[in-house]
Structures are given as structure tokens and as C-alpha cells.
Amino acid sequence: MKTSFLRHRLSSALAVVLATTCASPLALRAAETAGELPVEFAVLTHAPHVPPPIGRRHPARVIVNLEVKELVRRLADGVDYTFWTFGGEVPGMFIRVREGDEVEFHLNNSPDSKMPHNIDLHAVTGPGGGAASSFTAPGHSSQFSFKALNPGVFIYHCATAPVPMHVANGMYGMILVEPKDGLPPVDHEYYVMQGEVYTAGRYGEEGLQPFDPAKAEDERAPYVVFNGAVGSLVGDNALQAKVGDIVRIYFGDGGPNLTSSFHIIGEIFDTLYQESGLAVAQHNVQTTMVPAGGSATVEFQVQVPGTYILVDHSLSRAFNKGALGMLKVTGPEDKVVYSGKEIDEVYLGQASTAGSDASKREVALIAERKEAIASNPQIAGLSKEIQMERGKKVFLSACFACHQPDGKGLPGIFPPLAGSDFLKADKERAIRIPIKGLSGPIVVNGKPYNNLMPPQVFSDEQIADVLTYVMNSFGNEDGTVSPADVKRIRTQTQ
């Protein structure tokens, strides 16, 4: 986050220098005499940062250099994926030009790439949006030019066959064509994009995951994420603002398939440019539909401090697949506008502070285990601790709304996990419950319960982790569960 911010600040400074140089009266008169436009190099930024507003009020020839890189990056904790990227990140780098600019576009495909790529910019008027002119083999470069005729915020993406695979692997981004007179000033501009990732493994299944073409064709995405990964906009990576600030978010949907229902929990869009045309605005909007390959620009002023949650309001995507982010607002409270309480841990689940802390602790423990392996083979204890931190995140994502953060359940409704004789009595039964579900009367710690627990769509590893967490938390000391244990029970119950 700090590196991206520094890069953003340095790029911003470069833009100011270039714009000042090219916009001098002498240079403009010389360019007009020669029938040429002044030349600038475009400032490109990684999400969630946006290049600075364009101060000039004349067209320029803007040179864009964008490199395609194929690399392995984090998709979720313990989950890696080989992303194909415009600029080394997902989404691709944000491009900002002005209406009337002539854009000289250079697409460079890294020599390390294994695939050819191109680019289709929805801001381009011409065949394929530039795709027909930019097919680029590994180690090669392509160049084409276009005039930015229409102001707006436009998606760009790879259009090399198979197009859905290239897009699902992360090849999408946004280009802003500012209106000739610019945009109204705001305190913060942010860049957020939604996209789907079609992994062979289920959500949370660990390791380097391959692309699953059948899931992509059926539109069954295990992951729907903001800015390329689960948790990319939570905790330390959350967007920031202060009370009274006006925030503008350029929100895009890279797809390749799903329409987003973009919503910020606790805020109303004071101004919405639907489809990001920037010509017609709506006001006081709660949720906006953003189609795959489309965008929206939203503006709002924050009146009270707290954590505001960005979601796809198709809520299973937000709370079970990763389409969730945060805007953290600091400053004085206004009890007239809103009376009270910060976001509830139960409400946020795995994205809560407790879940974020578990992720950090997991990373630290894995590093500690590697150190222990190198110097001392006493790793069993560390392995168990790692399992418990992973299990805690699973618990926070699906279990603790019913069983409560302290494991005590709800009297007469949901049985306790803390000190549970039912849980302790039969380890295999405990494993079967998340696999097959449980219904009908049971007795826990001498008290009757009669409710329904549906089967949980967890991997063997996730079930092993969450049971190990529960069996060693809330005062329990009931041993561990391995993925092999779960696989054996799952096979027996099929």
C-alpha cells in the first residue's frame, strides 16, 4: 500500500512537471505554428489510486506505455493464482486523458509472458477498440493512436481469444477521458473494480489454483472480488477519508460475466453518473447496477466517522466470495446525524478486525514455522496454531452469527460450542455435522435444542481448520482434526 502510494505521488509530480512544460505559451505557439500538439507522457496509477486531475484546457498528444505481465499473486489467504495483468496488478493501471487528446498507445508484452495479448479500450472509436491494432506476442510491442472523442469513464480489457479467460485472469482496467472543462474538485478520488476469478478449487481452497473453463462458461465463480483479491480493501488497505470530505469513486466491473449491484453500506450516493457518461447525473441513489464491461462514477460527502462497507449487494458475493471493501472515516461525531456504535463484528464476519488479525497472525505463524523447520524440527505446535488461525477465519465467515463470538450460542435456540459435551463426545460426529448438516432434537450440556444447521460448502481443509479452532477455543481442549480425517468421513457419508 505504501509503495503504491509513493509511486502515485512520484507519478503525480512527474505529471505536473510535464504539464507545466508542455503548457507554456511559447511551446503552445510553436506547436500551433507547426500544426502539432504538445506532448505529455500519461501518468498511470495502480488501484485504488487515481492520477491527478488534468489542469490544462487544451488538447495534447498523450503517450501511454502499458506493459502486460503474467505473474503469480495472492488471491486470498493461502490461495495463489496466475494473473495476467496490465501493469503488474489487478485491475490494470488507471489511465487519465482529456477530451480531444490524441493518444499514442504503446502495448508491451513482457518477454516472460507465455501468451499473446492485446487491448480493447471502450474509449476508442475504431475496430476492436484498438484490439485489431495491438495483438502483441511475448517480448514484442505494438503501437496505435486514437483521438479521445467522448468524455467518460471507460473499461479496457484484453480481447485475445479465448476472451473470457483473458479477462477472468485479470486483464481489465479503466481509462478516464475528462471533459474539456474538467470535473468538479473533490477531496479524494478512488479506483475500484469488481471481477470474477474461476478457480478449480472452491473458495478458500489453498495452494496455486488453476483456471477452470467449465466454471467460467457456467458463470459459477468461486471468487467475486474488488481490486483483484479477497481483502484488497479491508483493514490496513481500506480507503481513507475525514468527516466532511467529498469522495469520488470510479467503479468498474471487469466481469467477464456478472453484473454488479454496487452499494456502500451506510452511505447514499449524492451524485451518480450511471454508466459513467458524465453528462447526466442522478442524485440520492442507494444502489446502482454496473454491467460487466461497464462503470459508474459515484460522489458523496461523509458526515460521520466510522467504517463504511463497499459491497456487491448480491450479498453472497460480498460475504462469501470476496466482493467487500471498506472506507474508514475519521473525525468528530455528529450525534444528530447518527447516534452510535461502530460496525458490529458479527455483521462483518471474516472481514472484521478479528478476521483481519487472524490473517496477519496466520502469515506470521507460517513465517515462524519456516524458520523452525530450518533450525528445529519441532513444528507440530506451529502447524496447529496455523490451523486455528485459519479456522478462526472460517468460523467468522459462517459460524459465529449463530454460535456467537464467545461460543456460548443462544439459549434455547443455538447450542453452545464452549465446553460442549456433545462436541467432545464423538469426533467423527462433529466432522459429519458441517458435511451433512444437523436437524432434530439434541441435548447439549443437559439442555434440549431442536433447530437446523444446514450443510456447509467448505473444503476438507476448511472443515478441519474450523473444527480444530472450535475444539481448542472457548475453554475446549479436544484435540485436532486433519483434512484426511474429513476426507475419510466425507467418503463414508456419500
C-alpha positions as CSV (number, residue, x, y, z in Angstrom):
1,M,0.0,0.0,0.0
2,K,2.8,2.4,1.0
3,T,4.8,1.6,-2.2
4,S,1.8,2.2,-4.4
5,F,1.1,5.5,-2.7
6,L,4.7,6.6,-3.1
7,R,4.6,5.6,-6.8
8,H,1.4,7.6,-7.1
9,R,2.9,10.7,-5.5
10,L,6.1,10.5,-7.7
11,S,3.9,10.0,-10.8
12,S,1.8,12.9,-9.8
13,A,4.9,15.1,-9.5
14,L,6.0,14.0,-13.0
15,A,2.7,14.9,-14.4
16,V,2.8,18.4,-13.0
17,V,6.3,18.9,-14.5
18,L,5.3,17.6,-17.9
19,A,2.1,19.6,-18.0
20,T,3.8,22.8,-16.9
21,T,6.5,22.4,-19.5
22,C,4.1,21.5,-22.4
23,A,1.6,24.1,-21.5
24,S,3.9,27.1,-21.6
25,P,2.7,29.9,-24.0
26,L,5.9,29.7,-26.1
27,A,5.6,25.9,-26.5
28,L,1.9,26.2,-27.4
29,R,2.5,28.9,-30.0
30,A,5.3,26.8,-31.5
31,A,3.1,23.8,-31.6
32,E,0.3,25.7,-33.2
33,T,2.6,27.2,-35.8
34,A,3.9,23.7,-36.7
35,G,0.4,22.3,-36.6
36,E,1.4,19.9,-33.8
37,L,0.1,19.3,-30.3
38,P,2.3,19.5,-27.2
39,V,3.4,16.0,-25.9
40,E,2.9,14.5,-22.5
41,F,3.5,11.1,-21.0
42,A,0.4,9.7,-19.3
43,V,0.5,9.2,-15.6
44,L,-0.6,5.6,-14.7
45,T,-1.5,4.5,-11.2
46,H,-2.3,1.3,-9.5
47,A,-5.7,0.8,-7.8
48,P,-7.1,2.3,-5.6
49,H,-5.1,5.4,-6.6
50,V,-6.1,7.8,-9.4
51,P,-3.8,10.1,-11.4
52,P,-4.2,13.8,-10.6
53,P,-6.8,15.9,-12.4
54,I,-5.7,17.4,-15.7
55,G,-5.2,21.1,-15.3
56,R,-4.7,22.1,-18.9
57,R,-7.5,23.4,-21.1
58,H,-6.1,22.5,-24.4
59,P,-5.6,19.1,-26.2
60,A,-2.2,17.3,-26.1
61,R,-0.6,14.3,-27.6
62,V,-0.5,11.9,-24.7
63,I,1.8,8.9,-24.8
64,V,0.7,5.8,-22.9
65,N,3.1,3.0,-22.1
66,L,1.5,-0.1,-20.7
67,E,3.2,-3.4,-20.1
68,V,1.5,-6.8,-19.9
69,K,2.9,-9.1,-17.1
70,E,1.9,-12.6,-16.2
71,L,2.6,-13.4,-12.6
72,V,1.6,-15.3,-9.5
73,R,-0.2,-13.2,-6.9
74,R,-2.2,-13.7,-3.8
75,L,-6.0,-14.2,-4.4
76,A,-6.9,-15.0,-0.8
77,D,-5.0,-16.0,2.3
78,G,-3.2,-19.2,1.4
79,V,-4.5,-19.1,-2.2
80,D,-2.4,-18.0,-5.2
81,Y,-3.4,-17.6,-8.8
82,T,-1.5,-16.8,-12.0
83,F,-2.9,-13.4,-13.1
84,W,-2.4,-11.9,-16.5
85,T,-2.2,-8.1,-15.8
86,F,-1.9,-4.7,-17.4
87,G,0.9,-3.3,-15.4
88,G,1.5,-6.0,-12.8
89,E,-1.7,-5.5,-10.7
90,V,-5.4,-6.3,-11.0
91,P,-7.1,-4.2,-12.1
92,G,-4.9,-2.7,-14.7
93,M,-3.4,0.7,-14.3
94,F,-5.7,3.7,-14.3
95,I,-5.2,6.0,-17.4
96,R,-6.3,9.6,-17.4
97,V,-6.6,11.8,-20.5
98,R,-8.7,14.8,-21.7
99,E,-11.4,15.0,-24.2
100,G,-9.8,16.0,-27.5
101,D,-6.4,14.5,-26.7
102,E,-4.6,12.4,-29.3
103,V,-3.4,9.3,-27.5
104,E,-0.3,7.4,-28.7
105,F,-0.7,3.9,-27.2
106,H,2.2,1.5,-26.7
107,L,1.3,-2.0,-25.5
108,N,4.4,-4.0,-24.4
109,N,4.1,-7.7,-23.7
110,S,6.8,-8.9,-21.2
111,P,9.4,-11.4,-22.6
112,D,8.4,-13.6,-19.6
113,S,4.8,-13.9,-20.8
114,K,3.6,-17.2,-22.2
115,M,0.6,-15.8,-24.1
116,P,0.0,-13.1,-26.8
117,H,-2.3,-10.3,-25.6
118,N,-4.0,-7.1,-27.0
119,I,-6.1,-4.3,-25.6
120,D,-9.7,-3.2,-26.3
121,L,-10.3,0.3,-24.9
122,H,-14.0,1.2,-24.8
123,A,-12.9,4.8,-25.1
124,V,-11.6,4.1,-28.6
125,T,-13.7,4.7,-31.8
126,G,-12.2,2.2,-34.2
127,P,-12.2,-1.5,-34.9
128,G,-11.9,-3.6,-31.8
129,G,-11.3,-0.6,-29.7
130,G,-7.7,-0.9,-30.5
131,A,-7.6,-4.7,-30.3
132,A,-7.2,-5.0,-34.1
133,S,-4.0,-3.0,-33.9
134,S,-2.5,-4.3,-30.7
135,F,-2.1,-8.0,-30.9
136,T,1.3,-8.5,-29.2
137,A,3.4,-11.6,-28.8
138,P,5.6,-12.1,-25.8
139,G,8.7,-9.9,-25.9
140,H,7.1,-7.6,-28.5
141,S,5.5,-4.1,-28.6
142,S,2.6,-2.7,-30.6
143,Q,1.6,0.9,-31.2
144,F,-1.6,2.6,-32.4
145,S,-3.2,6.0,-31.9
146,F,-6.7,7.3,-31.3
147,K,-8.5,10.5,-30.5
148,A,-10.4,10.8,-27.2
149,L,-13.7,11.9,-28.7
150,N,-16.1,11.1,-25.9
151,P,-15.7,12.1,-22.2
152,G,-16.5,9.4,-19.6
153,V,-15.0,6.6,-17.6
154,F,-14.4,3.5,-19.8
155,I,-13.4,0.0,-19.3
156,Y,-10.4,-1.6,-21.1
157,H,-9.6,-5.3,-21.4
158,C,-7.8,-7.9,-23.3
159,A,-9.7,-9.2,-26.4
160,T,-7.4,-12.1,-27.4
161,A,-9.1,-15.5,-27.7
162,P,-10.3,-17.0,-25.5
163,V,-11.5,-13.6,-24.4
164,P,-13.4,-14.7,-21.2
165,M,-10.3,-16.4,-20.0
166,H,-8.0,-13.4,-20.5
167,V,-10.5,-11.1,-18.7
168,A,-11.1,-13.6,-15.9
169,N,-7.4,-13.8,-15.4
170,G,-7.3,-10.1,-14.5
171,M,-6.9,-8.3,-17.8
172,Y,-9.2,-5.3,-17.3
173,G,-8.8,-1.7,-16.1
174,M,-10.2,1.8,-16.7
175,I,-9.4,4.9,-18.7
176,L,-10.9,8.3,-17.7
177,V,-11.5,10.8,-20.5
178,E,-12.0,14.1,-18.6
179,P,-14.5,16.6,-20.1
180,K,-12.9,19.6,-21.7
181,D,-13.7,21.8,-18.7
182,G,-12.6,19.1,-16.2
183,L,-14.5,17.6,-13.3
184,P,-15.7,19.3,-10.1
185,P,-12.9,19.1,-7.4
186,V,-13.3,16.6,-4.6
187,D,-11.2,15.6,-1.6
188,H,-10.5,12.0,-2.7
189,E,-10.7,10.1,-5.9
190,Y,-10.5,6.2,-5.7
191,Y,-10.4,3.5,-8.3
192,V,-12.3,0.2,-7.6
193,M,-13.1,-2.6,-9.9
194,Q,-15.0,-5.8,-9.5
195,G,-14.1,-9.0,-11.3
196,E,-14.6,-12.8,-11.1
197,V,-12.0,-15.5,-10.7
198,Y,-12.8,-19.0,-11.8
199,T,-10.6,-21.4,-9.8
200,A,-10.6,-25.2,-10.0
201,G,-10.8,-25.3,-6.2
202,R,-13.6,-24.0,-4.0
203,Y,-13.5,-20.6,-2.3
204,G,-10.6,-20.7,0.2
205,E,-9.1,-24.0,-1.0
206,E,-5.4,-23.4,-0.6
207,G,-2.5,-23.6,-3.0
208,L,-1.8,-22.3,-6.5
209,Q,-5.2,-22.6,-8.2
210,P,-5.7,-23.1,-12.0
211,F,-8.3,-21.5,-14.1
212,D,-11.5,-23.7,-14.6
213,P,-13.0,-23.0,-18.0
214,A,-16.2,-25.0,-17.3
215,K,-17.0,-22.8,-14.3
216,A,-16.4,-19.7,-16.4
217,E,-18.8,-21.0,-19.1
218,D,-21.4,-21.7,-16.5
219,E,-20.7,-18.4,-14.7
220,R,-20.0,-20.2,-11.4
221,A,-17.3,-18.0,-9.9
222,P,-15.8,-19.2,-6.6
223,Y,-14.4,-15.7,-6.2
224,V,-16.0,-12.3,-6.9
225,V,-13.5,-9.7,-5.7
226,F,-12.7,-6.0,-5.6
227,N,-9.3,-4.9,-6.9
228,G,-8.1,-8.4,-7.7
229,A,-8.1,-10.2,-4.3
230,V,-10.1,-11.0,-1.2
231,G,-9.4,-8.3,1.4
232,S,-7.7,-5.9,-1.0
233,L,-9.7,-3.0,0.5
234,V,-10.1,-4.0,4.2
235,G,-8.0,-3.5,7.3
236,D,-4.8,-1.6,6.6
237,N,-5.7,-1.4,2.9
238,A,-9.1,0.3,3.5
239,L,-9.9,3.6,1.6
240,Q,-9.5,6.6,3.9
241,A,-11.4,9.9,4.4
242,K,-12.2,12.5,7.0
243,V,-15.6,13.8,8.1
244,G,-16.7,16.5,5.7
245,D,-14.7,15.1,2.8
246,I,-16.3,14.6,-0.6
247,V,-15.3,11.2,-2.1
248,R,-15.5,10.2,-5.7
249,I,-15.2,6.5,-6.6
250,Y,-14.7,5.4,-10.2
251,F,-16.2,1.9,-10.0
252,G,-15.9,-0.6,-12.9
253,D,-17.0,-4.2,-13.5
254,G,-14.4,-6.1,-15.4
255,G,-16.6,-9.2,-15.5
256,P,-16.2,-11.2,-17.6
257,N,-19.8,-12.3,-16.8
258,L,-21.6,-10.9,-13.7
259,T,-23.5,-7.6,-13.3
260,S,-22.6,-5.8,-10.0
261,S,-25.1,-4.2,-7.6
262,F,-22.7,-1.6,-6.2
263,H,-23.7,-0.3,-2.8
264,I,-21.9,1.4,0.2
265,I,-23.5,0.3,3.5
266,G,-24.2,3.5,5.5
267,E,-23.8,6.0,2.6
268,I,-26.0,7.3,-0.1
269,F,-24.6,8.4,-3.5
270,D,-25.2,12.2,-3.5
271,T,-24.3,12.1,-7.2
272,L,-24.3,9.2,-9.6
273,Y,-23.1,9.1,-13.1
274,Q,-24.7,5.9,-14.3
275,E,-22.6,4.2,-17.0
276,S,-20.1,7.0,-16.2
277,G,-21.2,9.1,-19.2
278,L,-20.5,12.2,-17.0
279,A,-23.3,14.2,-18.9
280,V,-26.4,13.2,-16.9
281,A,-26.3,12.8,-13.1
282,Q,-28.8,11.3,-10.7
283,H,-28.9,12.2,-7.0
284,N,-29.6,10.4,-3.7
285,V,-29.1,6.9,-5.1
286,Q,-28.7,3.8,-2.8
287,T,-27.5,1.1,-5.2
288,T,-26.5,1.2,-8.8
289,M,-26.3,-1.7,-11.4
290,V,-23.0,-1.9,-13.2
291,P,-22.9,-4.3,-16.1
292,A,-19.9,-6.4,-17.0
293,G,-17.8,-4.2,-19.1
294,G,-19.4,-1.1,-17.6
295,S,-18.7,1.5,-14.9
296,A,-20.3,4.1,-12.6
297,T,-18.9,7.2,-11.0
298,V,-20.3,8.0,-7.5
299,E,-19.8,11.0,-5.3
300,F,-20.8,11.5,-1.7
301,Q,-19.9,13.6,1.3
302,V,-19.1,11.7,4.6
303,Q,-20.8,13.3,7.6
304,V,-19.9,10.9,10.5
305,P,-16.9,8.8,11.4
306,G,-16.8,5.0,11.1
307,T,-16.3,2.2,8.7
308,Y,-18.4,2.2,5.6
309,I,-18.6,-1.1,3.7
310,L,-18.4,-1.3,-0.1
311,V,-20.3,-4.4,-1.4
312,D,-21.8,-6.0,-4.4
313,H,-25.4,-6.2,-3.0
314,S,-25.8,-9.6,-4.4
315,L,-24.7,-10.3,-0.9
316,S,-23.4,-13.9,-1.2
317,R,-20.7,-12.4,-3.4
318,A,-19.8,-9.9,-0.7
319,F,-19.8,-12.1,2.4
320,N,-18.9,-15.4,0.8
321,K,-16.8,-14.7,-2.3
322,G,-14.8,-11.6,-1.6
323,A,-16.7,-8.6,-3.1
324,L,-16.3,-6.4,0.0
325,G,-14.2,-3.4,0.8
326,M,-14.0,-0.6,3.4
327,L,-13.9,3.2,3.6
328,K,-12.6,4.3,7.0
329,V,-13.7,7.8,8.0
330,T,-12.1,9.7,10.9
331,G,-13.2,12.9,12.6
332,P,-15.7,14.3,15.1
333,E,-19.0,12.5,15.7
334,D,-22.4,14.1,14.9
335,K,-25.0,12.5,17.2
336,V,-27.8,14.3,15.4
337,V,-26.9,12.6,12.1
338,Y,-26.1,9.2,13.7
339,S,-26.2,8.2,17.3
340,G,-23.9,5.4,17.7
341,K,-22.0,2.2,17.5
342,E,-19.2,1.1,15.2
343,I,-19.8,-1.8,12.8
344,D,-20.6,-5.0,14.6
345,E,-18.1,-7.8,14.4
346,V,-20.9,-10.4,13.9
347,Y,-22.1,-8.4,10.9
348,L,-18.7,-8.2,9.1
349,G,-17.6,-11.8,9.8
350,Q,-14.2,-12.6,8.3
351,A,-13.7,-9.1,7.1
352,S,-14.0,-7.8,10.7
353,T,-11.0,-6.7,12.8
354,A,-10.8,-10.1,14.4
355,G,-10.7,-11.8,10.9
356,S,-8.0,-9.4,9.7
357,D,-6.0,-10.0,12.8
358,A,-6.3,-13.8,12.2
359,S,-4.9,-13.3,8.7
360,K,-1.9,-11.4,10.0
361,R,-1.3,-13.9,12.7
362,E,-1.5,-16.8,10.1
363,V,1.1,-15.1,7.9
364,A,3.4,-14.6,11.0
365,L,3.0,-18.2,12.1
366,I,3.8,-19.6,8.6
367,A,7.0,-17.5,8.6
368,E,7.8,-18.7,12.1
369,R,7.2,-22.3,11.0
370,K,9.6,-21.9,8.1
371,E,12.1,-20.7,10.5
372,A,11.5,-23.6,12.8
373,I,11.8,-26.1,10.0
374,A,15.2,-24.6,9.1
375,S,16.6,-24.7,12.6
376,N,14.5,-27.2,14.6
377,P,12.0,-29.9,13.5
378,Q,9.6,-29.0,16.4
379,I,6.8,-27.8,14.1
380,A,3.7,-29.7,15.2
381,G,2.7,-26.9,17.6
382,L,3.1,-24.2,15.0
383,S,1.1,-26.3,12.5
384,K,-1.8,-26.5,15.0
385,E,-1.7,-22.7,15.6
386,I,-1.8,-22.0,11.9
387,Q,-4.8,-24.3,11.6
388,M,-6.5,-22.5,14.4
389,E,-6.0,-19.0,12.8
390,R,-7.3,-20.3,9.5
391,G,-10.2,-22.0,11.4
392,K,-11.0,-18.7,13.2
393,K,-11.5,-17.0,9.8
394,V,-13.8,-19.8,8.7
395,F,-15.7,-19.5,12.0
396,L,-16.0,-15.7,11.5
397,S,-17.3,-16.2,7.9
398,A,-20.1,-18.7,8.6
399,C,-20.5,-19.9,12.2
400,F,-20.4,-17.2,14.8
401,A,-23.7,-15.4,14.0
402,C,-25.5,-18.4,15.4
403,H,-22.9,-19.8,17.9
404,Q,-21.8,-16.2,18.9
405,P,-18.2,-14.9,19.2
406,D,-17.8,-16.4,22.7
407,G,-19.0,-19.8,21.5
408,K,-21.9,-19.8,24.0
409,G,-24.7,-19.9,21.4
410,L,-28.2,-18.5,22.1
411,P,-30.0,-20.1,25.0
412,G,-32.8,-22.5,23.8
413,I,-32.0,-21.8,20.1
414,F,-28.4,-22.5,19.1
415,P,-26.4,-24.8,21.3
416,P,-23.1,-23.7,22.8
417,L,-19.7,-24.8,21.5
418,A,-18.0,-23.6,24.6
419,G,-17.5,-26.6,27.0
420,S,-19.8,-28.7,24.8
421,D,-20.1,-32.3,25.9
422,F,-21.9,-33.1,22.6
423,L,-18.9,-31.8,20.6
424,K,-16.4,-33.6,22.8
425,A,-18.2,-37.0,22.9
426,D,-17.8,-38.0,19.3
427,K,-15.2,-36.5,17.0
428,E,-16.5,-38.3,13.9
429,R,-20.0,-37.0,14.5
430,A,-18.5,-33.5,14.9
431,I,-16.9,-33.9,11.5
432,R,-20.1,-35.1,9.9
433,I,-22.2,-32.2,11.0
434,P,-20.7,-29.5,8.8
435,I,-20.6,-32.0,5.9
436,K,-24.2,-33.3,6.1
437,G,-25.9,-30.7,8.4
438,L,-27.9,-31.5,11.5
439,S,-31.6,-31.3,12.3
440,G,-33.9,-32.6,15.1
441,P,-33.6,-32.7,18.9
442,I,-30.3,-32.9,20.6
443,V,-29.1,-32.4,24.2
444,V,-26.1,-30.3,24.9
445,N,-24.8,-29.9,28.5
446,G,-28.1,-31.2,29.8
447,K,-30.3,-28.8,27.9
448,P,-32.5,-29.6,24.9
449,Y,-32.2,-28.0,21.5
450,N,-34.2,-28.5,18.3
451,N,-33.0,-26.5,15.4
452,L,-31.5,-26.8,11.9
453,M,-27.9,-26.5,10.8
454,P,-27.6,-26.7,7.0
455,P,-24.6,-28.5,5.3
456,Q,-21.6,-26.1,4.8
457,V,-19.9,-25.7,1.5
458,F,-16.4,-26.0,2.8
459,S,-13.4,-27.8,1.6
460,D,-11.9,-30.7,3.7
461,E,-9.1,-28.3,4.8
462,Q,-11.6,-25.6,5.9
463,I,-13.7,-28.1,7.9
464,A,-10.5,-29.5,9.6
465,D,-9.4,-25.9,10.4
466,V,-12.6,-24.7,11.8
467,L,-13.2,-27.8,13.9
468,T,-9.6,-27.6,15.2
469,Y,-10.3,-23.9,16.1
470,V,-13.5,-24.7,17.9
471,M,-12.1,-27.8,19.7
472,N,-9.3,-25.7,21.1
473,S,-11.1,-22.4,21.9
474,F,-13.8,-21.3,24.3
475,G,-12.3,-23.4,27.1
476,N,-12.2,-26.6,24.9
477,E,-9.2,-28.8,24.8
478,D,-10.4,-31.6,22.5
479,G,-7.6,-32.3,20.1
480,T,-7.3,-31.6,16.4
481,V,-8.9,-32.6,13.1
482,S,-6.9,-33.2,9.9
483,P,-8.1,-32.8,6.3
484,A,-7.5,-36.6,5.9
485,D,-10.0,-37.2,8.8
486,V,-12.6,-35.0,7.0
487,K,-12.0,-36.7,3.6
488,R,-12.5,-40.1,5.2
489,I,-15.8,-39.1,6.8
490,R,-17.0,-37.4,3.7
491,T,-16.3,-40.5,1.7
492,Q,-18.2,-42.7,4.2
493,T,-21.2,-40.3,4.1
494,Q,-21.6,-40.2,0.3
